[in-house]
Amino acid sequence: MSLYAGIAFIKLCREAETARGQLAALPAPLAWEDMVALGQRHDLEFTVHELQSAIAVDWAMRRARYTRPG
C-alpha cells in the first residue's frame, strides 16, 4: 500500500480506456472504497487515505504547472 500506487491509479484512470470505463460504471454516489477496490483489480494496493493524498498531490502538481507567476 502506498501513495505511489494511488498516483499510479490516477494515471491509469486517465490513460487506460478500460479503467476509465470501469470507473464510470461504478454506482453513484462514488465511494472511496469503490475506487480502492477498482485499484486492487488492477494490482494496485492503496488505502482511502493514500488515494486522497495522491489526489491532493496530483492537483498540487497541476496547479504548479498551469499557474503562471505574476
TORTORNU-367228 format. One record per residue (C-alpha): residue in one letter; x, y, z. Coordinates in steps of 0.02 Angstrom, whole numbers, padded with zeros to 5 digits, always signed. Layout:
<recs>
AXYZ/...
</recs>
This chain:
<recs>
M+00000+00000+00000/S+00070+00168-00046/L+00046+00343-00106/Y+00138+00291-00265/A+00006+00159-00302/G-00128+00292-00281/I-00038+00404-00405/A-00021+00256-00524/F-00209+00227-00509/I-00246+00408-00556/K-00131+00390-00707/L-00212+00225-00755/C-00386+00302-00750/R-00327+00446-00859/E-00237+00342-00988/A-00322+00172-00999/E-00492+00166-01082/T-00535+00005-00991/A-00501+00080-00820/R-00598+00239-00865/G-00746+00132-00915/Q-00738+00032-00755/L-00729+00192-00653/A-00878+00265-00746/A-00976+00104-00717/L-00960+00115-00527/P-01125+00157-00441/A-01163+00336-00392/P-01127+00411-00273/L-00948+00355-00297/A-00869+00294-00136/W-00684+00300-00095/E-00689+00115-00053/D-00756+00077-00228/M-00604+00163-00304/V-00487+00067-00188/A-00570-00096-00242/L-00552-00047-00426/G-00368-00012-00397/Q-00347-00184-00319/R-00423-00261-00476/H-00277-00182-00568/D-00149-00246-00441/L-00130-00076-00358/E-00135-00079-00168/F-00176+00083-00078/T-00290+00143+00060/V-00426+00275+00052/H-00309+00396+00141/E-00168+00360+00018/L-00285+00388-00130/Q-00344+00552-00054/S-00162+00604-00030/A-00121+00553-00209/I-00264+00661-00274/A-00201+00808-00171/V-00026+00786-00244/D-00098+00771-00420/W-00195+00933-00400/A-00046+01023-00324/M+00061+00972-00472/R-00073+01030-00594/R-00089+01196-00503/A+00100+01219-00510/R+00104+01177-00695/Y-00039+01287-00750/T-00022+01435-00633/R+00081+01572-00709/P+00184+01679-00594/G+00145+01865-00578/
</recs>
